């Protein structure tokens, strides 16, 4: 006995420790969790209550509560340690949920969802945990709204029947609409329109045309598939609303319409044939007079054109219009690009006729230029340069002396040995010794002609697209050889030198094409010959001094006579005709 007493205190302490560890297990009571017996229905923009309760009834204040979607991690609301845990909540429910704790002691809890959205519809699971024991229940939320009772009214006669309209609003989701007559058979609707308002609710408007007076009693039914609810309204159409038509009247109207169309078509055909015969007779009578007048106009136009060309040739050094006539006094120069003089960022084609940018890193400077291989030291010569994307890029084009410095930053001015024109973000320009002159062009040049008269010290630029003058450096002072100069100031521009052989080949293609068109024209009938023999004379102004830049030297007329370059108004039409014939 004494021995047992001596060992009793240690035994008691061990038993107390074991009981303290098992106390949560013993005190934990098992329970069941129940959700609502049916789905919870909420309207868009409203509130939805997701309730759950435990059985037997006990306080849930110290439990862990969680409402989630299909996965445990998709938390809609989390309550743990007697407070809300917002860090575990899904982003789309942030700020839209709250916990209802009024009946915590009776074992009931609910989550309220504010501003219900269409995406909130679906299955939710409420999870209640105490200690190591937990239970779950399922809650279904349906976002739906039942609209108003349909309003049915008679709109009036339509398509040999009576049109009936049905209108209802406030439905969600989009409802199903059906027309039925009193015997239960469905009737096809004539039209059906669904509209959605700012709150996401649908309005429906449908119409039905009733042609059979025996189906006067019709019903408009609107059904919500989500809620399984239906709202309907019936209407009876009075007998006088149905149109009363005789059976023979439609047949008479159709026959009368067909006969009228036949008579009208016959009369139009006869009148057209008569007019065509009269027109042919008038054209045959006037053909000799028109031919004679046309030949006379052609001779006058050719005479005026030759006179203007002779006057231009006599004063071509000071007259800078008409690039095509100027080319007859200059020799076409075969220009190729000197790859050794090109900036490293430039790419020269294999035939040395075109220059573009390479796909490389940006350089610190933008003096990306290349010279022509051939120098000019005498005579008169010209070349053409095609500029790709020239209207939206930056470039410089012209000639320079052999000894110019192209390193560092420089200005392409005559004082530095450059005679150029170009384009920048501010427009087209040319550098003179007095500064940069802004040019005004009537058309963006796709091809620029460079004319160099070495002995006269004249360097002129022409827009070969419309044959207009761009700019001229008169009485330029230079010595030694001049070299063609090309500079690309932006990535999206490229230059192609047009050789004289390419121009001759292109001119040959144009002549062959015109010859084929002429042969096709000779094969046409009498009317086609008449129309082709008398071409229409378009109204157009004669070439003038438009497009001349500052510093241009232009002589409008020879001394003691009228201007040979500007036509008088009565002759403008003849000159246009002559130019067509010369082409």
C-alpha positions in Angstrom: 0.0 0.0 0.0 2.7 2.4 0.9 4.6 1.5 -2.3 1.5 2.3 -4.4 1.1 5.7 -2.7 4.7 6.5 -3.4 4.1 6.1 -7.2 0.6 7.7 -7.4 1.6 11.3 -8.2 3.6 10.5 -11.3 0.8 8.3 -12.6 -1.8 11.1 -12.1 0.3 13.6 -14.0 0.7 11.2 -16.9 -3.1 10.6 -17.0 -3.8 14.3 -17.0 -1.5 14.9 -19.9 -3.1 12.2 -22.0 -6.6 13.5 -21.2 -5.5 17.1 -22.2 -4.3 15.8 -25.6 -7.5 13.8 -26.3 -9.8 16.5 -25.1 -10.3 18.1 -28.6 -11.1 14.7 -30.0 -13.6 13.9 -27.3 -15.2 17.4 -27.3 -15.6 17.4 -31.1 -19.2 16.5 -32.0 -20.2 15.1 -35.4 -22.8 17.1 -37.4 -24.4 17.3 -40.8 -24.6 20.3 -43.1 -27.7 21.1 -45.2 -28.3 23.6 -48.0 -31.6 24.8 -49.4 -33.9 22.2 -50.9 -34.2 24.0 -54.2 -32.1 26.4 -56.3 -31.6 29.9 -55.2 -33.0 32.3 -57.8 -31.6 35.9 -58.2 -32.2 38.6 -60.8 -29.2 40.3 -62.6 -28.0 43.2 -60.5 -29.8 42.1 -57.4 -28.7 40.1 -54.3 -28.5 36.3 -53.8 -28.4 34.5 -50.4 -26.6 31.2 -50.2 -27.7 29.7 -46.8 -26.3 26.5 -45.0 -27.1 25.0 -41.6 -25.8 22.3 -39.3 -27.7 19.5 -37.6 -27.9 19.0 -34.7 -28.2 22.7 -34.1 -25.0 24.1 -32.5 -23.0 27.4 -32.7 -20.9 27.8 -35.8 -19.1 30.9 -34.5 -15.9 29.0 -33.8 -16.0 26.8 -37.0 -14.1 27.3 -40.2 -16.7 28.2 -42.9 -15.9 28.3 -46.7 -18.2 28.8 -49.7 -16.4 27.8 -53.0 -17.2 26.8 -56.6 -16.2 23.4 -58.1 -12.7 23.5 -56.5 -11.8 24.1 -52.9 -9.3 26.8 -54.0 -12.0 28.8 -55.8 -13.2 30.5 -52.6 -16.2 32.7 -52.8 -16.1 33.5 -49.0 -13.8 32.3 -46.2 -14.5 32.6 -42.4 -11.8 31.4 -40.1 -10.5 32.3 -36.7 -13.8 34.3 -36.2 -13.1 36.7 -39.0 -13.2 37.0 -42.8 -10.1 35.8 -44.8 -10.1 38.1 -47.9 -6.7 36.9 -49.2 -8.2 33.5 -50.2 -11.1 35.0 -52.0 -11.5 34.9 -55.8 -11.0 38.3 -57.6 -14.4 38.4 -59.2 -16.2 38.2 -55.8 -14.0 40.8 -54.1 -16.2 43.5 -52.6 -19.4 41.7 -53.6 -19.9 39.3 -50.7 -20.8 39.5 -47.0 -21.5 37.0 -44.2 -24.9 36.8 -42.5 -24.2 35.9 -38.8 -27.6 36.7 -37.2 -28.3 33.0 -36.6 -24.8 31.7 -35.8 -25.9 30.3 -32.4 -28.7 28.3 -34.1 -26.3 26.7 -36.5 -27.2 28.7 -39.5 -24.9 30.9 -41.7 -25.3 32.4 -45.2 -23.3 34.3 -47.7 -24.9 37.3 -49.5 -23.7 38.1 -53.0 -24.3 41.6 -54.1 -24.7 42.9 -57.7 -25.4 39.4 -59.1 -23.9 38.8 -62.6 -24.8 36.3 -65.2 -21.5 34.4 -64.6 -22.5 33.9 -60.9 -25.0 31.2 -62.0 -23.9 27.6 -61.1 -23.1 25.2 -58.2 -21.7 26.4 -54.9 -20.4 24.2 -52.0 -20.5 25.3 -48.4 -17.8 23.6 -46.3 -18.1 23.6 -42.4 -15.1 22.4 -40.3 -14.6 22.0 -36.6 -11.3 20.4 -35.5 -10.6 17.5 -37.8 -14.3 16.9 -38.6 -16.0 18.6 -41.6 -19.1 18.3 -43.7 -20.3 19.9 -47.0 -23.6 20.8 -48.7 -24.4 21.9 -52.3 -26.2 25.2 -53.1 -27.4 25.9 -56.7 -27.7 29.6 -57.8 -29.8 30.5 -60.9 -29.5 34.0 -62.3 -32.9 34.5 -63.9 -35.8 37.0 -64.0 -39.4 36.6 -65.0 -40.7 39.4 -67.1 -44.0 41.1 -67.4 -47.2 39.6 -68.6 -47.3 39.8 -72.4 -49.2 42.6 -73.9 -51.1 41.6 -77.1 -52.8 44.0 -79.5 -53.9 44.2 -83.1 -51.7 46.2 -85.4 -53.9 46.1 -88.5 -54.2 44.5 -92.0 -51.1 43.1 -93.5 -50.3 40.6 -96.3 -54.0 39.6 -96.8 -54.4 39.0 -93.1 -54.4 40.6 -89.7 -51.1 41.4 -87.9 -51.1 40.8 -84.1 -48.2 42.0 -82.0 -47.0 40.6 -78.6 -44.7 42.6 -76.3 -43.1 41.8 -72.9 -40.0 43.0 -71.0 -37.8 42.2 -67.9 -36.7 38.6 -68.8 -33.4 36.9 -68.1 -32.0 34.9 -69.7 -33.5 35.3 -73.2 -37.0 33.7 -73.2 -38.7 31.5 -75.7 -41.7 32.9 -77.5 -44.5 30.8 -79.1 -47.8 31.5 -80.7 -50.7 29.0 -80.4 -54.3 29.0 -81.5 -57.2 27.8 -79.3 -56.8 24.1 -80.5 -53.2 24.0 -79.1 -51.3 23.9 -82.4 -48.3 26.2 -82.7 -48.3 29.0 -85.3 -45.1 30.3 -87.0 -44.3 33.9 -86.0 -43.8 36.6 -88.8 -41.0 38.4 -86.9 -39.3 38.1 -83.5 -37.0 40.7 -81.9 -35.0 40.5 -78.7 -33.4 43.6 -77.1 -31.2 43.9 -74.0 -31.3 47.0 -71.8 -28.5 48.5 -69.6 -29.3 46.1 -66.7 -29.0 43.0 -68.9 -32.7 42.2 -69.0 -34.3 41.2 -72.3 -37.4 42.6 -74.0 -39.1 40.6 -76.7 -41.5 41.8 -79.5 -43.0 39.3 -81.9 -45.7 39.5 -84.5 -48.1 37.1 -86.2 -50.1 37.5 -89.4 -53.4 35.5 -89.2 -54.9 34.9 -92.6 -57.5 32.3 -91.7 -60.5 33.7 -89.9 -61.1 30.3 -88.2 -58.0 30.9 -86.2 -59.2 34.1 -84.6 -58.4 33.0 -81.1 -54.6 33.1 -80.6 -52.3 33.1 -77.5 -48.9 34.6 -77.1 -46.7 32.5 -74.7 -43.4 33.5 -73.2 -41.4 30.8 -71.4 -38.2 31.0 -69.2 -36.2 27.8 -69.6 -34.1 28.5 -66.5 -37.1 28.9 -64.1 -39.5 26.7 -66.0 -42.1 29.5 -65.8 -44.5 30.7 -68.5 -46.6 33.8 -69.0 -49.2 33.9 -71.7 -51.9 36.2 -73.0 -54.7 35.4 -75.4 -56.6 37.6 -77.9 -59.7 37.1 -80.1 -59.6 38.9 -83.5 -63.1 40.1 -84.5 -64.4 38.9 -87.9 -64.6 42.4 -89.5 -60.8 42.8 -89.2 -60.2 40.1 -91.9 -60.0 41.6 -95.5 -62.9 40.6 -97.7 -61.6 40.0 -101.3 -63.3 38.5 -104.3 -61.5 35.4 -105.7 -61.5 36.7 -109.3 -59.9 40.1 -108.5 -56.3 38.9 -108.1 -56.5 37.0 -111.4 -57.8 40.0 -113.2 -55.1 42.3 -111.7 -52.3 39.8 -112.7 -53.6 39.5 -116.3 -54.0 43.3 -116.6 -50.4 43.8 -115.3 -48.9 41.3 -117.8 -50.7 42.8 -120.7 -49.6 46.3 -119.7 -46.0 45.2 -119.5 -46.2 43.5 -122.9 -47.6 46.7 -124.6 -45.0 48.9 -122.9 -42.1 46.6 -123.8 -43.2 46.4 -127.4 -43.6 50.2 -127.7 -40.1 50.8 -126.1 -38.5 48.3 -128.5 -40.0 49.9 -131.6 -39.1 53.4 -130.5 -35.5 52.4 -129.8 -35.1 50.8 -133.2 -36.6 53.8 -134.9 -34.2 56.2 -133.0 -31.2 54.0 -133.8 -32.0 54.1 -137.5 -32.4 57.9 -137.4 -29.1 58.2 -135.6 -27.2 56.1 -138.1 -28.6 58.1 -141.0 -27.6 61.4 -139.3 -24.1 60.1 -138.6 -23.6 58.9 -142.2 -24.7 62.3 -143.5 -22.3 64.2 -141.2 -19.4 61.8 -141.6 -17.7 63.7 -144.5 -18.0 67.1 -142.8 -16.7 65.7 -139.5 -13.8 64.1 -141.3 -12.8 67.3 -143.0 -13.1 69.3 -139.8 -11.0 66.8 -137.9 -8.2 66.8 -140.5 -8.2 70.6 -140.4 -7.9 70.7 -136.6 -5.2 68.1 -136.8 -3.1 70.2 -139.2 -3.6 73.4 -137.1 -2.6 71.6 -133.9 0.5 70.1 -135.5 1.4 73.5 -136.9 1.1 75.1 -133.5 3.0 72.3 -131.8 5.9 72.6 -134.3 5.9 76.3 -133.9 6.2 76.0 -130.1 8.9 73.4 -130.4 11.0 75.5 -132.8 10.6 78.5 -130.4 11.7 76.3 -127.5 14.7 74.9 -129.4 15.8 78.5 -130.1 15.8 79.5 -126.5 16.3 76.1 -124.7 19.1 77.4 -122.5 16.8 79.8 -120.7 13.5 78.0 -121.1 13.1 75.2 -118.6 9.7 73.8 -119.5 9.1 70.5 -121.4 11.6 67.9 -120.1 10.8 65.6 -123.1 12.0 68.3 -125.6 15.0 69.1 -123.5 16.2 65.5 -123.7 16.7 65.9 -127.4 19.6 68.4 -126.7 21.2 66.3 -124.0 23.0 63.0 -124.2 21.8 60.1 -122.0 24.5 59.3 -119.5 25.0 55.7 -118.3 25.4 56.1 -114.6 26.4 53.3 -112.2 27.0 53.5 -108.5 30.5 53.4 -107.0 30.3 50.8 -104.2 33.7 52.0 -102.8 32.2 55.4 -102.1 29.1 54.1 -100.4 28.5 54.4 -96.7 28.7 51.0 -94.9 25.0 51.1 -94.0 24.0 51.3 -97.7 23.4 48.2 -99.9 24.4 48.5 -103.6 22.7 46.1 -106.0 24.7 43.6 -108.0 24.2 45.6 -111.3 25.2 48.8 -109.4 22.0 50.5 -110.4 20.1 50.8 -107.1 20.8 51.7 -103.5 18.9 50.8 -100.3 19.4 50.6 -96.6 20.8 47.5 -95.0 19.0 45.9 -92.0 21.6 46.8 -89.4 21.9 48.7 -86.2 21.5 52.5 -86.1 24.6 54.6 -86.8 25.2 57.9 -84.9 25.4 60.0 -88.1 22.9 60.1 -91.0 25.3 61.0 -93.9 24.5 57.8 -95.8 25.5 58.7 -99.4 27.1 57.1 -102.5 28.6 58.6 -105.7 28.3 57.7 -109.3 31.1 55.8 -110.9 31.4 58.0 -114.0 32.5 61.6 -113.8 31.4 64.5 -115.9 33.9 67.0 -117.3 32.3 68.4 -120.5 29.3 68.4 -122.7 25.6 68.1 -121.9 24.2 65.0 -120.4 21.3 63.8 -118.3 20.1 60.7 -116.3 16.9 59.7 -114.5 16.6 58.4 -111.0 13.5 56.5 -109.8 12.7 57.2 -106.1 10.7 54.5 -104.2 8.5 55.9 -101.4 10.0 59.3 -102.2 6.8 61.2 -101.2 7.0 60.0 -97.5 10.7 59.7 -96.9 13.9 61.8 -96.7 16.4 61.9 -99.5 18.9 64.1 -101.4 19.8 63.9 -105.1 22.1 65.9 -107.5 25.8 66.3 -108.3 29.0 67.2 -106.4 32.6 68.1 -107.2 35.3 65.4 -107.1 37.1 67.0 -104.1 34.2 67.5 -101.7 34.5 66.4 -98.1 31.8 63.9 -97.1 33.0 63.2 -93.5 31.4 64.7 -90.4 28.5 67.1 -90.6 28.2 69.2 -93.7 25.6 71.2 -95.7 25.1 70.2 -99.3 25.4 73.8 -100.7 27.1 75.1 -103.9 29.7 76.7 -101.7 30.7 73.2 -100.4 30.7 71.8 -103.9 27.1 70.3 -104.0 24.2 71.1 -106.3 21.2 69.1 -105.0 17.5 69.0 -104.3 15.8 66.8 -101.7 13.0 66.1 -99.4 12.8 66.3 -95.6 10.0 66.2 -93.0 9.3 69.9 -93.9 8.9 69.3 -97.7 11.0 69.7 -100.8 14.0 72.0 -100.9 17.2 73.1 -102.7 20.3 74.5 -101.1 21.8 77.7 -102.5 24.6 79.8 -101.2 22.1 82.1 -99.5 20.4 79.3 -97.7 17.8 76.6 -98.2 15.0 77.4 -100.6 11.6 75.7 -100.2 10.1 74.2 -103.4 6.4 73.9 -104.3 5.7 70.8 -106.5 2.3 70.2 -108.0 2.9 66.4 -108.0 5.3 64.2 -105.9 8.1 63.0 -108.1 8.4 59.3 -108.6 11.3 59.8 -111.1 13.7 62.8 -111.2 15.7 63.8 -114.2 19.1 65.5 -113.7 20.3 67.6 -116.6 23.9 68.9 -116.5 25.2 71.5 -119.0 28.9 71.6 -118.0 30.0 74.4 -120.4 27.1 76.7 -119.4 27.3 75.9 -115.7 23.6 74.9 -115.6 22.3 72.1 -113.5 18.5 71.5 -113.7 16.1 69.0 -112.1 12.8 67.8 -113.6 9.9 65.8 -112.3 9.7 63.1 -115.0 6.3 61.9 -113.7 4.5 65.0 -115.1 7.4 66.6 -117.1 7.5 69.7 -114.9 10.5 71.7 -113.8 11.7 71.4 -110.2 14.7 73.7 -109.8 17.8 75.0 -111.7 21.2 76.2 -110.6 22.1 78.8 -113.2 25.7 80.0 -113.9 27.1 77.5 -111.4 30.8 77.8 -110.8 32.7 74.6 -110.8 35.9 73.0 -112.2 37.1 69.5 -112.4 34.9 66.5 -112.7 31.3 66.3 -111.3 29.9 63.1 -109.9 26.3 62.0 -109.4 25.4 62.2 -105.8 22.8 60.1 -103.9 21.9 60.3 -100.2 19.3 58.2 -98.3 18.2 59.9 -95.1 15.5 57.4 -94.0 15.1 53.6 -94.0 12.0 53.4 -96.3 13.5 55.0 -99.4 15.5 53.5 -102.2 16.9 54.9 -105.5 17.2 53.2 -108.9 19.2 54.7 -111.8 17.3 54.4 -115.0 19.7 53.6 -117.9 19.1 54.7 -121.5 18.7 51.1 -122.6 15.9 50.6 -120.2 14.1 53.7 -121.4 14.4 52.6 -125.1 13.0 49.1 -124.2 10.1 50.7 -122.3 9.4 53.1 -125.2 9.4 50.1 -127.6 6.9 48.3 -125.4 4.6 51.3 -125.4 4.7 51.6 -129.2 4.0 47.9 -129.6 1.0 48.2 -127.2 -0.4 51.1 -129.1 0.1 49.2 -132.4 -2.0 46.3 -131.0 -4.7 48.7 -129.9 -4.8 50.3 -133.4 -5.1 46.9 -135.1 -8.0 46.0 -132.8 -9.7 49.3 -133.6 -9.6 48.7 -137.4 -11.6 45.5 -136.9 -14.6 47.2 -135.5 -17.9 47.9 -137.3 -19.1 51.1 -138.9 -20.3 52.7 -135.7 -17.0 51.9 -134.0 -15.1 53.4 -136.9 -17.2 56.5 -136.6 -16.6 56.9 -132.9 -12.8 56.2 -133.2 -12.5 58.6 -136.1 -14.0 61.4 -134.1 -12.3 61.3 -130.7 -13.7 63.3 -127.9 -11.8 66.5 -127.2 -11.1 66.9 -123.5 -10.8 70.3 -122.0 -7.4 70.8 -120.4 -5.1 73.7 -119.7 -1.9 74.0 -121.7 1.5 73.4 -120.0 2.5 76.4 -118.1 5.2 77.4 -115.7 3.7 75.6 -112.7 6.2 73.8 -110.5 9.0 76.3 -111.0 11.1 76.7 -107.8 12.9 79.8 -106.6 16.1 80.5 -108.6 14.6 79.3 -111.9 15.5 81.0 -115.1 12.5 81.0 -117.4 11.9 82.9 -120.7 8.2 83.0 -121.5 8.6 84.3 -125.1 11.1 85.3 -127.6 11.8 89.0 -128.1 9.2 90.7 -130.2 6.6 87.9 -130.3 3.9 86.3 -128.3 4.7 83.5 -125.9 5.4 80.2 -127.8 5.1 78.2 -124.6 1.6 79.2 -123.4 -1.4 78.6 -125.7 -4.3 80.9 -126.2 -7.7 79.6 -125.1 -9.1 78.8 -128.6 -6.1 76.6 -129.4 -5.9 74.5 -126.2 -8.3 71.9 -127.5 -6.4 71.5 -130.8 -3.0 71.1 -129.0 -4.4 68.3 -126.8 -5.6 66.5 -130.0 -2.3 67.0 -131.7 -0.4 65.6 -128.7 -2.5 62.5 -128.8 -1.8 62.0 -132.5 1.9 62.5 -132.0 1.9 59.8 -129.3 
